[in-house]
Amino acid sequence: MDNSERIERMHALLNDAFQPSTLEIVDDSHKHAGHEGAKGGGGHFNVTIYSAAFEGKTPIQRHRMVYDALGDMMKSDIHALSIVAKVPEQDS
Amino acid sequence: MDVLERIKQQVDENPVIIYMKGTPQMPQCGFSSRAAQALQGCGIEFAYVNVLGDPEIFENLPRFADWPTFPQIYINGELIGGCDITLEMFQSGDLQKMTKEATAANQQA
């Protein structure tokens, strides 16, 4: 799987799990290519996700929810994931 | 000793500990580097484990606390998060507060 396929797959999994109002996934792999920590393959991605599902959850719970939704991708396809997970601001 | 027991002992014995790629002086990954810098910015003593130097811990830490990535930061034996959460807490001032309380309590004990 190359990184654009990985992003497509992540979009599908996260949309399914959270019906987010905002979902952005950026491939950040180029910044980390070749360093010692990245030897295992897998991409670096930044995820920004806004969903009502995060209401009342602590940061660690939100991260866990995202990791859980991505499931097996965390084992091989994703080497590192930077996550911003928020509740969408309510319309006033 | 079983590796999970070894990790348990490390997080219990050290009020603040980071499992990272490389060391605070020679980090091998940007995420580990930023998290270690935040801890250094708290002005407290903390322990670290270089997971690249300990393959057994590298393999097993993700299942210890059901957290798939490195770094992992523990305060008082409890996972507080990885790089993103640690930096967020540093920016809000919570990390300084929690680490100071944890290290102070440890010195009295």
Backbone of each chain as ProteinMPNN parsed JSONL, in Angstrom:
{"seq_chain_A": "MDNSERIERMHALLNDAFQPSTLEIVDDSHKHAGHEGAKGGGGHFNVTIYSAAFEGKTPIQRHRMVYDALGDMMKSDIHALSIVAKVPEQDS", "coords_chain_A": {"N_chain_A": [[0.845, -1.195, 0.0], [0.67, 2.179, -0.923], [1.295, 5.594, 0.243], [-0.833, 7.279, -0.538], [-2.92, 5.539, -0.923], [-3.091, 4.592, 1.659], [-3.968, 6.89, 3.0], [-6.48, 7.188, 1.861], [-7.739, 4.909, 2.827], [-7.605, 5.442, 5.581], [-9.25, 7.681, 5.711], [-11.711, 6.493, 5.071], [-12.08, 4.691, 7.216], [-12.101, 6.431, 9.441], [-14.185, 8.18, 8.825], [-16.325, 6.415, 8.902], [-16.279, 5.653, 11.613], [-16.61, 7.987, 13.123], [-18.187, 9.957, 11.887], [-17.199, 12.626, 11.159], [-17.203, 16.264, 11.356], [-15.175, 17.711, 10.351], [-12.391, 16.524, 8.608], [-9.118, 16.04, 8.137], [-6.302, 14.719, 6.58], [-2.918, 14.606, 6.502], [-0.058, 13.774, 4.698], [2.922, 13.336, 6.132], [5.254, 12.151, 5.747], [7.589, 12.656, 4.265], [9.109, 14.364, 5.761], [10.362, 12.806, 7.528], [11.735, 10.803, 6.396], [14.0, 8.136, 6.211], [15.148, 8.436, 8.748], [16.414, 7.009, 11.821], [14.359, 6.079, 13.493], [12.329, 5.49, 11.719], [12.623, 3.155, 10.351], [10.989, 0.928, 10.03], [9.283, 1.142, 7.802], [6.029, 2.117, 6.882], [3.957, 5.084, 7.194], [4.171, 8.609, 8.143], [1.666, 10.534, 9.51], [-0.512, 13.384, 9.761], [-3.403, 13.982, 11.503], [-6.386, 15.771, 11.529], [-9.276, 16.015, 13.205], [-12.663, 16.626, 13.703], [-15.309, 15.909, 15.715], [-18.532, 15.122, 17.01], [-18.478, 12.892, 18.505], [-16.387, 13.034, 20.273], [-17.124, 14.459, 22.423], [-16.973, 15.238, 25.839], [-14.816, 13.534, 26.285], [-11.501, 12.753, 27.422], [-8.204, 13.958, 26.353], [-6.549, 11.663, 26.089], [-8.378, 9.603, 25.854], [-9.615, 10.325, 23.46], [-7.515, 10.051, 21.625], [-7.097, 7.3, 21.843], [-9.523, 6.357, 20.825], [-9.279, 7.083, 18.16], [-7.006, 5.586, 17.421], [-8.066, 3.016, 17.833], [-10.071, 2.954, 15.898], [-8.569, 2.922, 13.606], [-7.356, 0.536, 13.774], [-5.776, -2.356, 12.581], [-4.157, -0.95, 10.869], [-2.468, 0.615, 12.343], [-0.469, -1.072, 13.049], [1.187, -1.699, 10.871], [0.99, 0.008, 8.623], [1.045, 2.578, 9.499], [3.415, 4.54, 10.835], [3.745, 6.703, 12.473], [1.564, 8.99, 14.052], [0.118, 12.037, 14.21], [-2.218, 13.618, 16.133], [-5.008, 15.739, 16.131], [-7.791, 16.062, 17.862], [-10.984, 17.125, 18.156], [-14.04, 18.486, 19.536], [-16.586, 19.643, 17.437], [-17.112, 23.172, 17.088], [-19.98, 24.662, 18.478], [-22.743, 25.898, 16.626], [-23.583, 29.291, 16.846]], "CA_chain_A": [[0.0, 0.0, 0.0], [1.456, 3.411, -0.831], [0.714, 6.5, 1.228], [-2.12, 7.845, -0.937], [-3.909, 4.492, -0.608], [-3.235, 4.577, 3.115], [-4.796, 8.028, 3.399], [-7.846, 6.873, 1.449], [-8.23, 3.907, 3.775], [-7.796, 6.113, 6.871], [-10.457, 8.499, 5.553], [-12.881, 5.616, 5.119], [-12.232, 4.157, 8.577], [-12.434, 7.503, 10.394], [-15.533, 8.646, 8.5], [-17.24, 5.399, 9.421], [-16.288, 5.566, 13.071], [-16.888, 9.239, 13.851], [-18.966, 10.942, 11.102], [-16.623, 13.917, 11.549], [-17.577, 17.467, 10.611], [-13.934, 18.063, 9.66], [-11.387, 15.463, 8.628], [-7.983, 16.308, 7.253], [-5.159, 13.829, 6.806], [-1.772, 15.104, 5.737], [1.092, 12.878, 4.669], [4.072, 14.083, 6.64], [6.344, 11.159, 5.726], [8.826, 13.162, 3.659], [9.925, 15.052, 6.768], [10.97, 11.846, 8.444], [12.307, 9.699, 5.623], [15.386, 7.711, 6.425], [15.727, 8.514, 10.09], [16.531, 5.723, 12.513], [13.085, 5.646, 14.04], [11.347, 5.193, 10.68], [13.101, 2.023, 9.566], [9.977, -0.107, 9.815], [8.356, 1.421, 6.698], [4.93, 2.884, 7.461], [3.992, 6.529, 6.98], [3.865, 9.583, 9.197], [0.507, 11.311, 9.086], [-1.159, 14.305, 10.699], [-4.851, 13.9, 11.381], [-7.212, 16.744, 12.246], [-10.63, 15.459, 13.146], [-13.651, 17.246, 14.587], [-16.496, 15.057, 15.741], [-19.335, 15.167, 18.232], [-18.171, 11.675, 19.272], [-15.337, 13.302, 21.265], [-17.723, 15.211, 23.526], [-16.812, 14.675, 27.179], [-13.682, 12.615, 26.37], [-10.202, 13.365, 27.674], [-7.315, 13.801, 25.196], [-6.05, 10.292, 25.92], [-9.494, 8.79, 25.346], [-9.817, 10.674, 22.031], [-6.454, 9.404, 20.844], [-7.371, 5.858, 21.824], [-10.649, 6.115, 19.913], [-8.754, 7.17, 16.789], [-6.167, 4.4, 17.211], [-8.935, 1.843, 17.726], [-10.773, 2.997, 14.617], [-7.62, 2.599, 12.531], [-7.125, -0.903, 13.934], [-4.527, -2.989, 12.142], [-3.281, -0.024, 10.132], [-1.473, 1.133, 13.282], [0.621, -2.033, 13.216], [2.151, -1.794, 9.777], [0.923, 1.079, 7.628], [1.237, 3.889, 10.105], [4.539, 4.552, 11.766], [3.508, 7.744, 13.465], [0.331, 9.693, 13.787], [-0.093, 13.199, 15.053], [-3.678, 13.724, 16.139], [-5.759, 16.816, 16.774], [-9.169, 15.56, 17.905], [-11.79, 18.101, 18.887], [-15.479, 18.541, 19.338], [-16.852, 20.819, 16.597], [-17.704, 24.29, 17.823], [-21.411, 24.731, 18.219], [-23.211, 27.101, 15.933], [-24.229, 30.179, 17.818]], "C_chain_A": [[0.88, 1.245, 0.0], [0.682, 4.435, 0.006], [-0.613, 7.102, 0.787], [-3.225, 6.819, -0.719], [-4.154, 4.415, 0.899], [-4.152, 5.707, 3.583], [-6.263, 7.779, 3.04], [-8.501, 5.919, 2.444], [-8.503, 4.551, 5.148], [-9.052, 6.979, 6.834], [-11.693, 7.649, 5.733], [-13.128, 5.141, 6.551], [-12.701, 5.243, 9.55], [-13.824, 8.082, 10.111], [-16.588, 7.702, 9.059], [-17.398, 5.505, 10.931], [-16.867, 6.827, 13.716], [-17.817, 10.212, 13.129], [-18.468, 12.363, 11.393], [-17.168, 15.083, 10.714], [-16.367, 17.998, 9.85], [-13.012, 16.861, 9.728], [-10.296, 15.794, 7.618], [-6.866, 15.34, 7.6], [-4.028, 14.288, 5.896], [-0.639, 14.092, 5.841], [2.346, 13.677, 5.014], [5.35, 13.244, 6.502], [7.669, 11.728, 5.221], [9.738, 13.822, 4.693], [10.748, 14.075, 7.592], [11.711, 10.735, 7.718], [13.737, 9.406, 6.056], [15.913, 7.824, 7.834], [15.602, 7.172, 10.8], [15.183, 5.186, 12.985], [12.091, 5.183, 12.991], [11.707, 3.962, 9.854], [12.03, 1.007, 9.206], [9.077, 0.11, 8.597], [7.282, 2.348, 7.202], [5.071, 4.391, 7.337], [3.804, 7.326, 8.254], [2.692, 10.416, 8.692], [0.058, 12.269, 10.181], [-2.661, 14.238, 10.449], [-5.504, 15.028, 12.174], [-8.648, 16.284, 12.1], [-11.525, 16.139, 14.177], [-14.89, 16.361, 14.542], [-17.206, 15.192, 17.07], [-19.036, 13.946, 19.109], [-17.135, 11.926, 20.374], [-15.85, 14.093, 22.468], [-17.493, 14.504, 24.862], [-15.637, 13.716, 27.34], [-12.393, 13.379, 26.667], [-9.321, 13.181, 26.43], [-6.87, 12.349, 24.989], [-7.159, 9.375, 25.401], [-9.731, 9.062, 23.851], [-8.764, 10.006, 21.157], [-6.704, 7.907, 20.731], [-8.495, 5.517, 20.858], [-10.161, 6.134, 18.46], [-7.882, 5.944, 16.484], [-7.021, 3.155, 16.995], [-9.618, 1.796, 16.361], [-9.841, 2.586, 13.471], [-7.154, 1.144, 12.617], [-5.761, -1.371, 13.467], [-3.603, -2.053, 11.377], [-2.18, 0.511, 11.045], [-0.26, 0.209, 13.38], [1.653, -1.96, 12.099], [2.162, -0.558, 8.88], [1.248, 2.449, 8.194], [2.374, 3.803, 11.105], [4.311, 5.592, 12.852], [2.304, 8.564, 13.045], [0.243, 10.849, 14.757], [-1.585, 13.51, 14.976], [-4.146, 15.011, 16.812], [-7.213, 16.388, 16.712], [-10.004, 16.489, 18.77], [-13.276, 17.89, 18.645], [-15.752, 19.775, 18.477], [-17.476, 21.944, 17.421], [-19.172, 24.406, 17.466], [-21.759, 26.024, 17.494], [-23.887, 28.011, 16.939], [-25.316, 30.973, 17.117]], "O_chain_A": [[1.763, 1.359, 0.85], [-0.446, 4.177, 0.426], [-1.451, 7.412, 1.634], [-4.347, 7.184, -0.369], [-5.28, 4.202, 1.35], [-5.003, 5.509, 4.451], [-7.168, 8.113, 3.805], [-9.651, 6.099, 2.845], [-9.504, 4.244, 5.795], [-9.823, 7.012, 7.793], [-12.616, 8.024, 6.455], [-14.257, 5.186, 7.038], [-13.582, 5.008, 10.377], [-14.554, 8.433, 11.038], [-17.602, 8.129, 9.611], [-18.509, 5.452, 11.458], [-17.54, 6.743, 14.744], [-18.204, 11.219, 13.722], [-19.247, 13.21, 11.83], [-17.537, 14.924, 9.55], [-16.517, 18.659, 8.822], [-12.863, 16.247, 10.785], [-10.528, 15.823, 6.41], [-6.524, 15.162, 8.769], [-4.176, 14.347, 4.676], [-0.306, 13.617, 6.926], [2.76, 14.571, 4.276], [6.391, 13.583, 7.066], [8.739, 11.336, 5.687], [10.959, 13.846, 4.542], [11.704, 14.459, 8.266], [12.253, 9.828, 8.351], [14.557, 10.306, 6.238], [17.018, 7.358, 8.111], [14.794, 6.322, 10.427], [14.907, 3.991, 12.885], [11.098, 4.542, 13.335], [11.153, 3.755, 8.774], [12.142, 0.307, 8.2], [8.169, -0.692, 8.382], [7.602, 3.306, 7.906], [6.184, 4.917, 7.371], [3.355, 6.819, 9.282], [2.726, 10.938, 7.578], [0.225, 12.0, 11.37], [-3.125, 14.414, 9.323], [-5.207, 15.216, 13.354], [-9.167, 16.18, 10.988], [-11.191, 16.217, 15.359], [-15.447, 16.098, 13.475], [-16.579, 15.355, 18.117], [-19.308, 13.96, 20.31], [-17.015, 11.127, 21.302], [-15.105, 14.361, 23.411], [-17.782, 13.315, 25.0], [-15.464, 13.137, 28.413], [-12.216, 14.512, 26.219], [-9.63, 12.366, 25.56], [-6.82, 11.864, 23.859], [-6.902, 8.475, 24.602], [-10.01, 8.143, 23.081], [-9.07, 9.466, 20.094], [-6.543, 7.318, 19.662], [-8.432, 4.509, 20.153], [-10.574, 5.312, 17.642], [-8.005, 5.339, 15.419], [-6.752, 2.346, 16.107], [-9.729, 0.735, 15.746], [-10.277, 1.979, 12.492], [-6.625, 0.594, 11.651], [-4.727, -0.857, 13.895], [-2.409, -2.321, 11.248], [-1.084, 0.826, 10.58], [0.834, 0.64, 13.744], [2.848, -2.135, 12.338], [3.223, -0.126, 8.428], [1.669, 3.357, 7.476], [2.295, 3.079, 12.098], [4.65, 5.373, 14.015], [2.059, 8.798, 11.862], [0.289, 10.665, 15.973], [-2.145, 13.648, 13.888], [-3.729, 15.328, 17.926], [-7.807, 16.353, 15.635], [-9.761, 16.623, 19.97], [-13.699, 17.224, 17.701], [-15.209, 20.845, 18.751], [-18.265, 21.698, 18.333], [-19.559, 24.268, 16.306], [-21.162, 27.077, 17.716], [-24.665, 27.56, 17.78], [-25.991, 31.786, 17.748]]}, "seq_chain_B": "MDVLERIKQQVDENPVIIYMKGTPQMPQCGFSSRAAQALQGCGIEFAYVNVLGDPEIFENLPRFADWPTFPQIYINGELIGGCDITLEMFQSGDLQKMTKEATAANQQA", "coords_chain_B": {"N_chain_B": [[12.979, -11.845, 34.581], [9.684, -11.274, 33.499], [8.875, -9.335, 30.615], [6.742, -7.519, 30.717], [6.362, -7.26, 33.436], [8.76, -6.062, 34.032], [8.485, -3.574, 32.773], [6.329, -2.612, 34.244], [7.528, -2.367, 36.747], [9.408, -0.36, 36.176], [7.747, 1.878, 35.578], [6.485, 2.167, 37.973], [8.542, 2.686, 39.76], [9.636, 5.06, 38.959], [8.624, 8.323, 39.151], [8.222, 10.02, 36.973], [8.498, 9.061, 33.698], [9.803, 8.499, 30.454], [9.318, 6.649, 27.541], [11.175, 6.358, 24.777], [12.395, 6.985, 21.384], [15.688, 6.79, 21.021], [17.698, 9.013, 23.047], [17.18, 11.643, 25.521], [19.296, 13.406, 25.012], [20.218, 12.555, 22.531], [17.988, 12.247, 20.551], [16.091, 10.081, 18.369], [13.955, 10.503, 16.825], [11.536, 12.813, 15.746], [9.158, 13.136, 17.204], [9.686, 11.912, 19.657], [11.761, 13.526, 20.441], [10.524, 16.063, 20.765], [8.712, 15.546, 22.832], [10.451, 14.821, 24.918], [11.804, 17.2, 25.21], [9.779, 18.834, 26.212], [9.409, 17.678, 28.723], [11.915, 18.217, 29.809], [11.676, 20.939, 29.887], [10.039, 21.256, 32.042], [11.615, 21.289, 34.208], [12.14, 19.228, 35.997], [13.358, 16.108, 37.41], [13.567, 13.28, 35.349], [13.062, 9.885, 34.301], [14.304, 7.893, 31.555], [13.731, 5.551, 28.895], [15.415, 4.142, 26.284], [13.882, 2.919, 23.646], [14.811, 1.874, 21.301], [17.11, 0.692, 22.003], [16.374, -1.486, 23.415], [15.003, -4.117, 22.447], [13.054, -5.877, 23.386], [11.376, -4.393, 25.044], [10.582, -2.496, 23.158], [9.016, -4.109, 21.459], [6.97, -4.911, 23.181], [5.895, -2.83, 24.734], [3.731, -1.386, 23.463], [1.51, -3.11, 23.937], [1.399, -3.104, 26.65], [0.137, -0.789, 27.719], [-1.869, -0.592, 25.933], [-1.362, 1.186, 23.758], [-0.352, 2.387, 20.724], [1.995, 3.671, 19.762], [5.246, 5.346, 19.899], [6.69, 8.298, 21.338], [6.006, 7.256, 24.792], [4.625, 8.553, 27.712], [4.768, 8.378, 31.155], [3.258, 9.165, 34.228], [3.432, 8.825, 37.655], [3.05, 6.047, 37.305], [1.061, 5.894, 35.442], [-0.093, 6.021, 32.121], [0.132, 9.029, 30.388], [0.073, 9.903, 27.845], [1.108, 10.365, 24.374], [3.313, 12.15, 22.212], [1.707, 14.349, 21.212], [-0.273, 14.846, 23.199], [1.31, 15.299, 25.427], [2.651, 17.647, 24.681], [0.473, 19.367, 24.396], [-0.375, 19.444, 27.053], [1.836, 20.582, 28.19], [1.779, 23.114, 27.088], [-0.557, 24.073, 28.238], [0.169, 24.143, 30.847], [-0.416, 22.119, 32.569], [1.252, 19.896, 32.519], [3.653, 20.681, 33.762], [2.68, 21.102, 36.35], [1.673, 18.544, 37.081], [3.995, 16.926, 36.901], [5.68, 18.093, 38.74], [4.29, 17.741, 41.142], [4.295, 14.961, 41.224], [7.035, 14.287, 41.384], [7.734, 15.583, 43.732], [6.175, 14.285, 45.668], [7.324, 11.824, 45.54], [9.864, 12.253, 46.592], [9.333, 12.71, 49.25], [8.398, 10.276, 50.064]], "CA_chain_B": [[11.677, -11.231, 34.812], [8.835, -11.061, 32.334], [9.068, -7.963, 30.14], [5.662, -6.649, 31.188], [6.673, -6.964, 34.841], [9.885, -5.127, 34.02], [7.926, -2.251, 32.451], [5.524, -2.227, 35.402], [8.463, -1.936, 37.783], [9.987, 0.928, 35.754], [6.799, 2.995, 35.698], [6.174, 2.325, 39.4], [9.683, 3.21, 40.509], [9.98, 6.405, 38.492], [7.399, 9.122, 39.091], [8.063, 10.511, 35.607], [9.37, 8.282, 32.815], [9.451, 8.536, 29.03], [9.832, 5.621, 26.633], [11.395, 7.149, 23.566], [13.378, 6.52, 20.408], [16.898, 7.544, 21.305], [17.797, 9.546, 24.406], [16.908, 13.086, 25.493], [20.443, 14.101, 24.422], [20.36, 12.13, 21.132], [16.723, 11.644, 20.121], [16.139, 9.509, 17.018], [12.663, 10.715, 16.166], [11.063, 14.153, 16.094], [8.113, 13.075, 18.231], [10.371, 11.633, 20.92], [12.547, 14.713, 20.749], [9.665, 17.142, 21.261], [8.158, 15.156, 24.132], [11.531, 14.89, 25.91], [12.066, 18.628, 25.444], [8.722, 19.349, 27.087], [9.726, 17.221, 30.084], [13.067, 19.0, 30.263], [11.171, 22.274, 30.148], [9.342, 21.263, 33.333], [12.617, 21.483, 35.243], [12.112, 18.134, 36.975], [14.125, 14.938, 36.997], [12.735, 12.197, 34.831], [13.78, 8.729, 33.775], [13.942, 7.558, 30.181], [14.166, 4.277, 28.342], [15.578, 4.186, 24.831], [13.266, 1.67, 23.174], [15.61, 1.323, 20.196], [18.183, -0.087, 22.614], [15.795, -2.586, 24.182], [14.022, -4.663, 21.507], [11.968, -6.535, 24.085], [10.446, -3.336, 25.443], [10.057, -1.954, 21.9], [7.979, -5.025, 20.983], [5.889, -5.197, 24.133], [5.304, -1.656, 25.375], [2.402, -1.042, 22.938], [0.402, -3.851, 24.555], [1.38, -2.843, 28.098], [-0.914, 0.187, 28.038], [-2.733, -0.522, 24.776], [-1.056, 2.455, 23.067], [0.43, 1.774, 19.655], [3.147, 4.386, 19.218], [6.234, 5.973, 20.787], [7.013, 8.03, 22.746], [4.94, 7.122, 25.789], [5.037, 9.253, 28.932], [4.024, 7.898, 32.326], [3.404, 9.901, 35.487], [2.901, 7.987, 38.736], [2.647, 4.725, 36.842], [-0.067, 5.942, 34.526], [0.171, 6.625, 30.814], [-0.595, 10.279, 30.162], [-0.109, 10.043, 26.414], [2.296, 10.425, 23.53], [3.87, 13.485, 21.957], [0.695, 15.408, 21.057], [-0.926, 15.156, 24.478], [2.338, 15.867, 26.302], [2.872, 19.044, 24.279], [-0.74, 20.104, 24.75], [-0.378, 19.642, 28.5], [2.923, 21.514, 28.504], [1.313, 24.454, 26.721], [-1.591, 24.52, 29.185], [0.748, 24.226, 32.189], [-0.773, 20.931, 33.36], [2.382, 18.955, 32.603], [4.542, 21.19, 34.805], [2.022, 20.889, 37.626], [1.611, 17.109, 37.389], [5.315, 16.336, 37.1], [6.219, 18.636, 39.999], [3.61, 17.042, 42.228], [4.713, 13.552, 41.248], [8.413, 14.155, 41.861], [7.779, 16.027, 45.129], [5.6, 13.213, 46.485], [8.282, 10.719, 45.533], [10.983, 12.562, 47.473], [8.878, 12.569, 50.634], [8.097, 8.869, 50.359]], "C_chain_B": [[10.948, -11.037, 33.481], [8.91, -9.589, 31.913], [7.959, -7.022, 30.627], [5.833, -6.3, 32.668], [7.803, -5.937, 34.938], [9.383, -3.701, 33.728], [7.13, -1.728, 33.649], [6.428, -1.677, 36.511], [9.05, -0.557, 37.437], [9.004, 2.075, 35.973], [6.391, 3.221, 37.156], [7.309, 3.001, 40.154], [10.054, 4.639, 40.128], [8.721, 7.246, 38.358], [7.14, 9.711, 37.705], [9.04, 9.735, 34.719], [8.859, 8.38, 31.38], [10.114, 7.366, 28.316], [9.955, 6.283, 25.275], [12.368, 6.48, 22.615], [14.61, 7.39, 20.538], [16.898, 7.996, 22.757], [17.462, 11.035, 24.357], [18.058, 13.873, 24.844], [20.572, 13.802, 22.92], [19.064, 11.47, 20.661], [16.8, 11.181, 18.672], [14.825, 9.705, 16.272], [12.134, 12.06, 16.639], [10.025, 14.154, 17.212], [8.729, 12.846, 19.602], [11.136, 12.863, 21.378], [11.686, 15.802, 21.377], [9.096, 16.813, 22.636], [9.229, 15.263, 25.224], [11.86, 16.346, 26.227], [11.027, 19.247, 26.371], [9.004, 18.935, 28.533], [10.911, 17.999, 30.641], [12.646, 20.413, 30.635], [10.428, 22.389, 31.475], [10.325, 21.428, 34.493], [12.588, 20.421, 36.33], [13.044, 17.018, 36.492], [13.165, 13.9, 36.44], [13.62, 11.07, 34.299], [13.426, 8.555, 32.305], [14.428, 6.156, 29.843], [14.25, 4.47, 26.833], [15.061, 2.868, 24.255], [14.027, 1.057, 21.995], [16.75, 0.469, 20.738], [17.669, -1.284, 23.392], [14.657, -3.207, 23.376], [12.82, -5.296, 22.198], [10.906, -5.512, 24.524], [9.788, -2.72, 24.214], [8.874, -2.796, 21.405], [6.749, -5.03, 21.882], [5.235, -3.984, 24.775], [3.918, -1.309, 24.803], [1.276, -1.842, 23.576], [0.328, -3.622, 26.061], [0.239, -1.893, 28.451], [-1.887, 0.353, 26.873], [-2.587, 0.829, 24.06], [-0.028, 2.122, 21.985], [1.754, 2.453, 19.275], [4.089, 4.875, 20.321], [6.322, 7.453, 20.432], [5.769, 7.764, 23.584], [5.464, 7.734, 27.085], [4.129, 8.795, 30.079], [4.316, 8.803, 33.517], [2.708, 9.083, 36.572], [2.332, 6.667, 38.221], [1.532, 4.716, 35.826], [0.31, 6.623, 33.222], [-0.598, 7.938, 30.689], [-0.755, 10.547, 28.67], [1.195, 9.984, 25.654], [2.716, 11.871, 23.346], [2.796, 14.576, 21.941], [0.117, 15.84, 22.403], [0.075, 15.803, 25.432], [2.579, 17.341, 25.965], [1.667, 19.922, 24.612], [-0.741, 20.446, 26.238], [0.733, 20.587, 28.939], [2.466, 22.942, 28.221], [0.272, 24.98, 27.698], [-1.042, 24.664, 30.604], [0.444, 23.01, 33.062], [0.413, 19.979, 33.538], [3.354, 19.377, 33.707], [3.98, 20.859, 36.181], [2.084, 19.397, 38.014], [2.989, 16.521, 37.682], [5.932, 16.84, 38.407], [5.598, 17.924, 41.192], [4.115, 15.614, 42.355], [6.132, 13.403, 41.814], [8.52, 14.597, 43.319], [7.258, 14.934, 46.055], [6.591, 12.062, 46.608], [9.446, 10.969, 46.49], [10.601, 12.429, 48.945], [8.744, 11.106, 51.026], [9.354, 8.109, 50.779]], "O_chain_B": [[11.555, -10.677, 32.472], [8.998, -8.702, 32.762], [8.221, -5.854, 30.916], [5.498, -5.198, 33.101], [7.8, -5.065, 35.806], [9.815, -2.744, 34.37], [7.24, -0.56, 34.021], [6.125, -0.656, 37.128], [9.171, 0.306, 38.307], [9.38, 3.125, 36.493], [6.001, 4.326, 37.533], [7.076, 3.788, 41.071], [10.712, 5.341, 40.896], [7.845, 6.933, 37.552], [5.99, 9.883, 37.303], [10.248, 9.747, 34.952], [7.655, 8.349, 31.126], [11.312, 7.125, 28.465], [8.962, 6.719, 24.693], [13.071, 5.538, 22.98], [14.586, 8.576, 20.208], [16.19, 7.436, 23.594], [17.458, 11.633, 23.281], [17.819, 14.893, 24.197], [20.976, 14.662, 22.138], [19.042, 10.267, 20.4], [17.477, 11.795, 17.847], [14.619, 9.127, 15.205], [12.272, 12.404, 17.813], [10.007, 15.049, 18.058], [8.356, 13.491, 20.582], [11.152, 13.194, 22.564], [12.06, 16.394, 22.39], [9.005, 17.683, 23.502], [8.95, 15.738, 26.325], [12.158, 16.686, 27.372], [11.355, 20.083, 27.213], [8.857, 19.738, 29.454], [10.91, 18.392, 31.808], [13.18, 21.01, 31.569], [10.214, 23.493, 31.976], [9.916, 21.677, 35.627], [12.974, 20.689, 37.467], [13.459, 16.989, 35.333], [12.088, 13.671, 36.99], [14.766, 11.285, 33.906], [12.375, 9.011, 31.856], [15.392, 5.649, 30.417], [13.293, 4.902, 26.19], [15.719, 1.833, 24.362], [13.901, -0.137, 21.723], [17.294, -0.375, 20.026], [18.461, -2.025, 23.973], [13.49, -2.875, 23.584], [11.706, -5.264, 21.675], [9.705, -5.745, 24.388], [8.587, -2.451, 24.217], [7.853, -2.252, 20.983], [5.621, -5.139, 21.401], [4.13, -4.092, 25.307], [3.014, -0.972, 25.567], [0.179, -1.311, 23.746], [-0.693, -3.915, 26.682], [-0.535, -2.158, 29.371], [-2.642, 1.324, 26.828], [-3.575, 1.515, 23.797], [1.054, 1.625, 22.297], [2.553, 1.869, 18.543], [3.767, 4.822, 21.508], [6.041, 7.813, 19.289], [4.641, 8.009, 23.155], [6.592, 7.472, 27.503], [2.902, 8.824, 29.979], [5.465, 9.159, 33.781], [1.548, 8.699, 36.428], [1.265, 6.229, 38.65], [1.097, 3.65, 35.389], [0.954, 7.672, 33.22], [-1.817, 7.972, 30.859], [-1.618, 11.328, 28.269], [2.239, 9.612, 26.19], [2.5, 12.71, 24.22], [2.957, 15.612, 22.586], [0.03, 17.029, 22.708], [-0.264, 16.737, 26.158], [2.695, 18.178, 26.86], [1.814, 21.063, 25.05], [-1.058, 21.567, 26.637], [0.597, 21.302, 29.931], [2.727, 23.859, 29.001], [0.213, 26.181, 27.964], [-1.703, 25.239, 31.469], [0.98, 22.882, 34.163], [0.556, 19.338, 34.579], [3.82, 18.547, 34.487], [4.701, 20.397, 37.065], [2.491, 19.045, 39.121], [3.141, 15.714, 38.599], [6.626, 16.094, 39.097], [6.294, 17.549, 42.136], [4.336, 15.12, 43.461], [6.398, 12.509, 42.618], [9.32, 14.038, 44.069], [7.84, 14.687, 47.112], [6.681, 11.412, 47.649], [9.956, 10.042, 47.119], [11.433, 12.081, 49.783], [8.952, 10.742, 52.184], [9.287, 6.913, 51.064]]}, "name": "protein", "num_of_chains": 2, "seq": "MDNSERIERMHALLNDAFQPSTLEIVDDSHKHAGHEGAKGGGGHFNVTIYSAAFEGKTPIQRHRMVYDALGDMMKSDIHALSIVAKVPEQDSMDVLERIKQQVDENPVIIYMKGTPQMPQCGFSSRAAQALQGCGIEFAYVNVLGDPEIFENLPRFADWPTFPQIYINGELIGGCDITLEMFQSGDLQKMTKEATAANQQA"}
